[in-house]
């Protein structure tokens, strides 16, 4: 069953002294792709700015904007309404030999190697070899997602936005970003092309139409086993109607919701609020 979900994502930066200029990029616009259809999307920036939109290397819509007036507060409000789809049909399985074909390895080379937050570790390399005993790559990928879910404990504040997969695995805990990074490290150790997905998850499966809930940014993974297979390794919930996709990349570094540089003092306070409403 498809859903319609409205998202209100508000980010506020407060500064102790006026910032003279800033240059920013926002990846907060859901794409119409893979059964997901964006009905409406808008970005409002205060102080006023006129964003320039482009699509980055990974296929994500980016709103770039700069501000050249002194300001002590920057507010970025992204709103959207999206029609989502139920879980995708299981793709046809490919064999290990098909996965190892040079054309496949070349096509997905960027999703097979280490990246900014996804680290090569001997322990995961060995575990990856073990998982290759599974009958198909798809089964191995799902086992990798289950392994992370069973190995890490969800705990807010245990990690930070720059925590690598190796650091999260060593700590044994983290949030959805860490679950995704550790899973990517293991999937790539198996030899499966794997990418990071950012977005939102509506918290309640049984929500009534019109119900607004407090949400937050979410992360899951996709691995290629003849087709892309999505796995929410934090909860093991099927990726479907309650998931809203924003961006894809090698890891979090490629999909940061808001990034940039500015001239002025360090931010004194950062506040992010997300509200999600089931429209239908």
C-alpha positions in Angstrom: 0.0 0.0 0.0 1.4 3.4 -1.0 1.5 6.4 1.4 1.5 10.1 1.1 3.9 11.8 3.6 4.6 15.5 4.2 8.0 16.5 5.6 9.0 19.7 7.4 12.7 19.8 8.0 13.9 22.9 9.8 17.6 23.7 10.6 18.7 26.7 12.6 22.3 27.9 13.2 22.8 30.6 15.8 26.1 32.5 16.0 27.7 34.5 18.9 28.8 37.2 16.5 27.6 38.2 13.0 28.6 35.9 10.1 29.8 38.0 7.2 29.3 35.5 4.3 28.4 31.9 3.8 28.3 29.4 1.0 26.0 26.4 1.4 24.5 23.3 -0.2 21.3 21.5 0.8 20.4 18.0 -0.1 16.8 18.1 1.2 14.7 17.5 -1.9 13.2 14.0 -2.4 13.6 12.8 -5.9 10.9 11.1 -8.0 12.5 7.7 -8.5 12.1 4.0 -7.8 8.3 4.2 -7.2 8.6 7.4 -5.1 6.9 10.5 -6.5 7.5 14.0 -5.2 4.3 16.0 -5.2 5.8 19.2 -3.8 9.1 20.5 -2.6 10.4 23.9 -1.5 13.4 25.4 0.3 13.2 28.7 2.2 16.3 30.3 3.5 16.6 33.2 6.0 18.3 35.6 5.5 16.8 35.5 2.0 18.7 33.7 -0.7 17.9 32.4 -4.1 19.1 28.8 -4.4 20.6 27.4 -7.6 19.6 23.8 -8.2 21.7 21.2 -9.9 22.0 17.4 -9.8 25.3 16.0 -8.4 27.4 13.1 -9.6 25.3 10.6 -7.5 22.0 11.8 -8.9 21.0 13.9 -5.9 19.2 17.3 -6.3 21.3 20.0 -4.6 20.2 23.5 -3.7 23.3 25.7 -3.6 23.0 29.2 -2.1 25.2 32.0 -0.7 24.5 34.8 1.7 26.5 38.1 1.8 24.7 40.1 4.5 25.8 39.9 8.2 23.6 37.6 10.2 23.6 35.9 13.6 21.0 33.3 12.6 20.7 31.0 9.5 17.4 29.2 9.1 16.9 26.6 6.3 13.3 25.2 6.0 12.7 22.3 3.6 9.2 21.2 3.0 8.0 18.4 0.7 5.1 16.0 0.1 5.9 12.6 -1.3 3.9 9.6 -2.5 5.8 6.4 -1.5 5.5 2.8 -2.6 5.3 -0.5 -0.8 8.4 -2.8 -0.7 9.8 -3.6 -4.1 9.4 -7.1 -5.6 12.4 -9.4 -4.9 14.8 -9.1 -7.9 15.9 -12.1 -9.8 19.0 -13.6 -8.1 22.4 -13.6 -9.8 25.2 -16.0 -9.2 28.5 -15.3 -7.6 30.2 -15.8 -11.0 27.9 -13.2 -12.6 28.7 -10.7 -9.8 32.4 -11.2 -10.4 32.2 -10.4 -14.1 34.7 -7.7 -15.1 31.9 -5.5 -16.5 30.0 -5.6 -13.2 33.2 -4.9 -11.2 34.0 -1.9 -13.4 30.5 -0.5 -13.4 30.3 -0.5 -9.6 33.9 0.1 -8.7 33.1 3.2 -6.6 30.7 1.2 -4.4 33.2 -1.6 -3.8 36.0 0.2 -2.1 36.6 2.1 1.1 35.3 5.6 1.3 35.4 8.6 3.7 33.5 6.9 6.5 33.7 3.2 5.4 36.9 1.5 6.5 38.6 -1.7 5.4 39.1 -4.0 8.4 40.7 -7.4 8.6 37.9 -8.8 10.8 35.2 -7.8 8.3 37.3 -9.0 5.4 37.4 -12.5 7.0 33.6 -12.3 7.8 33.0 -11.3 4.2 34.7 -14.5 3.0 32.5 -16.5 5.3 29.3 -14.9 4.0 30.4 -15.8 0.4 29.4 -19.4 1.3 25.7 -18.2 1.1 24.0 -19.7 -2.1 23.5 -16.3 -3.7 24.8 -12.7 -3.4 21.4 -11.5 -2.3 21.2 -13.9 0.6 24.7 -12.9 1.6 23.7 -9.2 1.5 20.7 -9.8 3.7 22.8 -11.8 6.2 25.3 -8.9 6.3 22.4 -6.5 7.3 21.2 -8.9 9.9 24.8 -9.2 11.3 25.1 -5.5 11.9 21.6 -5.3 13.4 22.6 -8.0 15.9 26.1 -6.7 16.6 25.5 -3.0 17.2 23.3 -1.4 19.9 21.3 1.7 19.0 22.4 4.5 21.3 22.1 8.2 20.7 25.1 10.3 21.6 27.5 7.3 21.5 29.0 8.5 18.2 29.1 11.7 16.2 28.6 12.8 12.6 32.3 12.0 11.7 32.4 8.5 13.3 33.8 5.9 10.8 32.5 2.4 10.4 35.6 1.0 12.2 35.0 3.4 15.2 31.3 2.5 15.4 32.1 -1.2 15.2 34.7 -0.9 18.0 32.2 1.0 20.2 29.5 -1.6 19.5 26.8 1.1 19.3 25.6 4.1 17.4 22.7 5.5 15.4 21.3 4.7 12.0 24.3 6.4 10.2 26.7 4.1 12.0 24.5 1.0 11.3 24.6 1.9 7.6 28.4 2.5 7.6 29.2 -0.8 9.3 26.9 -2.6 6.9 28.5 -1.0 3.9 31.9 -2.0 5.1 30.8 -5.6 5.4 28.9 -5.7 2.1 31.9 -4.4 0.3 34.1 -7.0 2.1 31.7 -9.6 0.7 32.2 -8.2 -2.8 28.8 -6.6 -3.1 28.5 -3.1 -4.5 26.8 -1.1 -1.7 25.6 2.5 -1.3 24.4 4.7 1.5 20.8 6.1 1.4 19.6 9.1 3.4 16.0 10.0 4.0 13.3 9.8 6.5 11.3 7.1 8.2 7.7 7.7 9.4 7.9 6.2 12.9 4.5 4.5 13.3 3.3 1.8 10.9 -0.3 2.1 12.1 -0.6 5.9 11.9 -3.9 7.5 11.0 -4.2 9.8 8.0 -3.5 13.3 9.2 -1.3 12.3 12.1 1.8 14.4 12.5 4.8 12.9 14.4 8.3 14.1 15.4 10.7 12.5 12.9 14.4 12.7 12.1 16.8 12.0 9.3 17.3 8.3 8.7 19.8 6.1 6.8 19.7 2.7 5.3 21.7 0.8 2.6 21.2 -0.7 -0.9 23.4 -3.4 -2.3 23.5 -4.7 -5.9 22.7 -8.4 -6.5 21.4 -8.2 -10.0 19.3 -5.2 -9.0 19.5 -2.8 -6.1 18.2 -4.4 -2.8 17.3 -2.0 0.0 17.9 -3.0 3.7 17.1 -0.9 6.8 19.8 -2.4 9.0 18.9 -0.3 12.0 15.4 -1.9 12.4 15.3 -4.6 9.7 12.0 -3.1 8.7 11.2 -3.5 5.0 12.1 -0.4 3.1 8.8 0.7 1.6 5.8 3.0 2.2 7.2 4.6 5.4 10.6 5.4 3.9 11.2 8.7 2.0 14.4 8.7 0.0 16.5 11.9 -0.2 20.0 11.0 -1.5 22.4 8.2 -2.3 26.2 8.0 -2.3 29.2 6.1 -1.1 28.6 7.1 2.5 27.4 10.0 4.6 30.0 12.4 3.2 28.2 12.3 -0.2 24.7 13.0 1.2 25.0 15.6 4.0 21.6 17.3 4.3 23.3 20.7 4.8 26.9 21.6 4.4 29.0 24.7 3.6 31.6 27.2 4.7 31.3 30.6 6.2 33.3 33.6 7.4 32.7 34.3 11.1 32.7 32.7 14.6 31.9 29.0 15.2 28.2 28.2 15.5 27.0 28.8 19.1 23.9 26.6 18.7 22.5 24.2 16.1 18.9 23.0 16.2 17.2 20.6 13.8 13.6 19.6 13.9 11.7 17.2 11.6 8.0 16.7 11.4 6.3 14.1 9.3 2.6 13.9 8.5 0.7 11.1 6.9 -1.5 12.6 4.2 -2.9 9.4 2.9 
